[in-house]
Amino acid sequence: MDNPNYKSGFVALIGRPNVGKSTLLNYMVGQKVAIMSNVAQTTRNKIQGIYTSDEAQIVFIDTPGIHKPQTRLGDFMERSALSALDEVDAILFVVPANEKRGAGDNFIIERLKKVQQPIYLVVNKIDQVNPNDLPDIIAQYEGALPFKKVVPVSALQGNNVNTLINDLVDQLPTGPQYYPADQVSDHPERFVIAEMIREKVFLNTREEVPHSVAIDVTSIQREDDETIHVSANIIVERPGQKGIIIGKVGSMLKKIGTAARQDIQALLGDKVFLQLWVKVVPGWRDKSAMLKDYGYRQTDY
């Protein structure tokens, strides 16, 4: 890379649960690196997605949605989100156009008052509101923070997302390309595979299950030139949740496994044989040692 004017930097996405941060990250990066579901609290670690062009590289950190913690896992997610703000060149504060400013937004605004970095107000889900209502929606946030810019977008449809990227590139410092141009995430494969399985649990099971699920990828082994064998445990807190995930005669587990295997094959570029088990570990979200076992290490992400 010979461009002396090349720009690079780190940008955090922050917002209360379910405002579309992961969808926005995936659109900007160009493929799925953050799991998406309509259940709040799907992102548990600081997922890093990487946007690379001939002019710039932006490393995006998608922080867990900020909320009031009720478990140790909740505490971890909260600290994880807030610590990301001290490490970046810019912050995208994502709010939904289809909901009024609420207590969760106010909580984040108070935290953002302490940061020095430029903050962009990204008003997402504009495809779900009447364009004539946009000025009133934006007015709810005016004066709350010294926003560098207000950018209305639809992460789902891609409206205005390239404008947002260009605005970010304009204000990034000149610097090196940290990652190869074809790399879209800096997470190890085991982590990404776990996230893909967890997404399928979210998409296919009822609301009582997802928050109590962790994925423990126990092995990834190449069987031959074309086939990779992946084994993983789906961890739940209660026997009833195990029954829901297994389903009638194993039908739900098969559905989850089939969908996850397709994503994993696309990730690894090989045929995948995926074996899933469901394991009951009561109260895992409140046990520090177990949080570490299932990948929630403060230093890793």
C-alpha positions in Angstrom: 0.0 0.0 0.0 1.7 3.1 -1.3 -0.9 5.8 -0.7 0.6 8.4 1.7 -2.9 9.9 2.4 -4.4 6.5 3.4 -6.8 6.9 6.3 -7.4 4.4 9.1 -9.0 4.3 12.5 -11.5 2.7 15.0 -15.2 3.6 15.2 -17.6 2.4 17.9 -21.3 1.8 17.5 -23.3 2.4 20.6 -27.0 2.5 21.3 -29.7 0.8 23.4 -30.7 -2.7 22.6 -32.4 -3.5 19.3 -31.7 -0.3 17.4 -30.1 -2.0 14.5 -26.3 -1.7 15.3 -25.5 -5.2 14.1 -27.5 -4.7 10.9 -25.6 -1.5 10.2 -22.2 -3.1 10.9 -23.0 -6.0 8.6 -24.0 -3.6 5.8 -20.9 -1.4 6.1 -18.6 -4.4 6.2 -20.4 -6.1 3.3 -21.1 -9.4 4.9 -22.3 -11.0 8.2 -19.9 -10.5 11.1 -22.5 -9.6 13.8 -25.5 -11.8 14.5 -28.9 -10.2 13.9 -32.1 -11.0 15.5 -35.1 -9.1 16.7 -34.5 -10.2 20.3 -32.7 -7.5 22.3 -29.2 -8.3 23.8 -27.9 -10.4 20.9 -24.4 -8.8 20.8 -22.4 -9.8 23.8 -18.8 -9.0 22.9 -17.2 -6.1 21.0 -17.5 -7.5 17.5 -15.0 -6.0 15.2 -16.0 -5.6 11.6 -13.5 -4.2 9.1 -14.3 -1.9 6.2 -11.5 -1.5 3.6 -11.3 0.5 0.4 -8.5 2.0 -1.7 -8.7 5.2 0.5 -9.3 4.0 4.0 -9.7 1.2 6.5 -12.3 1.5 9.3 -12.3 -1.0 12.2 -15.8 -1.0 13.6 -16.5 -2.0 17.2 -20.1 -3.0 17.8 -20.7 -2.7 21.5 -23.4 -4.6 23.4 -26.7 -2.7 23.8 -26.6 -0.7 27.0 -29.2 -1.6 29.5 -29.5 -1.9 33.3 -27.6 -5.1 34.2 -29.4 -7.8 36.1 -26.8 -10.6 36.1 -23.0 -10.9 36.0 -23.3 -11.4 32.2 -25.2 -8.1 32.1 -22.4 -6.4 34.1 -19.8 -7.7 31.7 -21.8 -6.5 28.7 -22.2 -3.1 30.3 -18.5 -2.7 31.0 -17.6 -4.0 27.6 -19.8 -1.4 25.9 -18.4 1.5 27.9 -14.8 0.6 27.6 -14.9 0.6 23.8 -15.6 4.4 23.9 -12.1 5.2 25.2 -10.3 3.4 22.4 -11.8 4.9 19.2 -11.5 7.8 16.7 -15.2 8.4 16.4 -18.5 7.2 17.9 -21.8 6.3 16.1 -24.7 6.8 18.5 -27.4 4.8 16.9 -31.1 5.6 17.7 -34.3 4.3 16.0 -36.4 6.6 14.0 -39.5 4.6 14.8 -39.3 5.0 18.6 -39.3 8.1 20.8 -36.2 9.0 22.8 -36.2 7.0 26.0 -34.5 6.4 29.3 -31.9 4.1 27.6 -31.0 6.8 25.2 -30.6 9.3 28.1 -28.4 6.9 30.0 -26.1 6.7 26.9 -26.1 10.5 26.4 -24.9 11.0 30.0 -22.0 8.6 29.4 -21.2 10.2 26.0 -20.9 13.6 27.7 -17.5 12.4 29.1 -15.9 11.4 25.8 -13.7 13.7 23.7 -14.2 11.9 20.4 -16.5 13.1 17.6 -20.0 11.7 18.0 -22.3 11.1 15.0 -26.0 10.7 15.6 -27.1 7.9 13.3 -30.9 7.8 13.1 -31.6 4.3 11.8 -34.8 2.6 10.5 -35.9 5.6 8.4 -37.6 3.2 6.1 -40.2 2.6 8.8 -41.3 6.3 9.2 -42.8 9.0 7.1 -40.0 11.3 5.7 -42.0 14.3 6.8 -41.6 13.2 10.5 -37.8 13.0 10.4 -37.2 16.7 11.5 -39.3 16.1 14.7 -37.6 12.7 15.3 -34.1 14.4 15.1 -35.3 17.4 17.1 -35.6 15.1 20.2 -31.8 14.8 20.3 -30.8 18.3 19.4 -28.7 20.0 22.1 -28.2 16.7 24.0 -24.6 16.4 22.7 -22.3 18.4 20.4 -22.9 16.0 17.5 -20.4 16.2 14.7 -23.2 15.3 12.3 -26.7 13.8 12.2 -27.1 11.1 9.6 -30.5 9.4 8.9 -30.0 5.9 7.5 -31.7 2.6 6.8 -29.2 -0.1 7.7 -31.6 -2.7 6.3 -31.9 -1.1 2.9 -28.6 0.7 2.8 -30.0 4.2 2.4 -27.4 6.9 3.2 -24.9 4.3 4.7 -22.3 5.2 2.1 -22.6 8.9 3.0 -22.0 8.0 6.6 -18.9 6.0 5.7 -17.6 8.9 3.5 -18.1 11.3 6.4 -16.1 9.0 8.8 -13.3 8.6 6.3 -13.0 12.4 5.9 -12.3 12.9 9.6 -10.1 9.8 10.2 -6.3 10.3 10.7 -3.9 9.1 8.1 -2.5 5.7 9.1 -1.6 2.2 8.1 -3.9 -0.6 6.9 -4.1 -2.7 10.0 -5.7 -5.8 8.3 -5.5 -7.4 4.9 -8.1 -6.0 2.4 -10.1 -9.2 2.3 -10.4 -9.6 6.1 -13.8 -8.5 7.5 -13.4 -9.5 11.2 -10.5 -10.0 13.6 -12.3 -12.7 15.7 -11.0 -16.2 15.8 -13.1 -18.7 13.8 -14.3 -20.5 16.9 -15.9 -17.3 18.2 -17.6 -16.5 14.8 -18.9 -20.1 14.5 -20.4 -19.8 18.1 -22.1 -16.6 17.1 -23.6 -18.2 14.0 -25.0 -21.0 16.0 -26.4 -18.6 18.6 -28.1 -16.6 15.9 -30.0 -19.6 14.7 -31.1 -20.4 18.2 -32.4 -16.8 18.5 -34.2 -17.0 15.1 -35.9 -20.3 15.8 -36.9 -20.4 19.5 -39.3 -18.5 21.6 -38.3 -15.5 23.6 -37.8 -17.2 26.9 -34.8 -19.2 25.6 -32.3 -16.8 23.9 -31.0 -14.8 26.9 -30.2 -18.0 28.6 -28.1 -19.5 25.8 -24.4 -19.7 25.4 -22.5 -21.7 22.7 -19.4 -23.7 23.6 -17.6 -24.8 20.4 -15.7 -27.9 21.7 -13.8 -28.8 18.5 -13.1 -27.8 14.9 -11.2 -30.6 13.1 -10.5 -31.2 9.5 -11.5 -34.7 8.4 -10.1 -34.6 4.9 -9.4 -32.1 2.1 -13.0 -31.1 1.7 -14.7 -31.7 5.1 -14.4 -30.0 8.5 -16.1 -31.5 11.6 -17.5 -29.0 14.1 -18.8 -30.0 17.5 -20.6 -27.5 19.9 -22.7 -27.5 23.0 -25.8 -25.2 23.3 -25.8 -24.2 27.0 -29.1 -23.4 28.7 -30.1 -22.7 32.3 -33.3 -24.9 32.6 -34.4 -28.4 31.5 -37.5 -26.8 29.9 -35.3 -24.7 27.7 -33.4 -27.8 26.6 -36.7 -29.4 25.5 -37.6 -26.3 23.5 -34.3 -26.3 21.7 -34.3 -30.0 20.9 -38.0 -29.9 19.8 -40.3 -32.8 18.9 -38.2 -35.8 18.0 -35.1 -33.5 17.6 -36.8 -31.4 14.9 -35.8 -27.9 16.3 -32.2 -28.9 16.9 -32.0 -30.2 13.4 -33.5 -27.0 12.0 -30.9 -24.9 14.0 -28.1 -27.1 12.9 -29.0 -27.1 9.2 -29.2 -23.3 9.2 -26.0 -22.8 11.2 -24.1 -25.3 9.0 -24.9 -23.3 5.9 -23.4 -20.1 7.4 -20.4 -22.0 8.7 -19.7 -23.5 5.3 -19.8 -20.1 3.7 -17.3 -18.8 6.4 -14.9 -21.7 6.1 -15.2 -22.4 2.4 -15.5 -26.1 3.0 -18.1 -28.8 3.5 -19.0 -28.8 7.2 -20.3 -31.6 9.4 -21.9 -30.0 12.5 -22.8 -31.8 15.6 -24.8 -30.0 18.3 -25.7 -31.1 21.8 -27.8 -29.2 24.4 -26.5 -29.0 27.9 -28.2 -27.7 31.1 -26.0 -25.6 33.3 -28.2 -23.9 36.0 -27.3 -20.2 36.6 -24.4 -20.0 34.2 -24.9 -16.3 33.6 -24.1 -15.5 37.2 -21.0 -17.6 37.5 -17.7 -15.8 36.6 -15.8 -19.0 35.9 -18.5 -20.2 33.4 -18.6 -16.8 31.7 -14.9 -17.2 31.0 -15.4 -20.8 29.8 -18.0 -19.7 27.3 -15.9 -16.9 25.8 -16.6 -13.9 27.9 -13.1 -12.9 28.7 -12.5 -9.1 29.1 -9.2 -9.3 27.4 -10.2 -11.2 24.3 -12.7 -8.9 22.7 
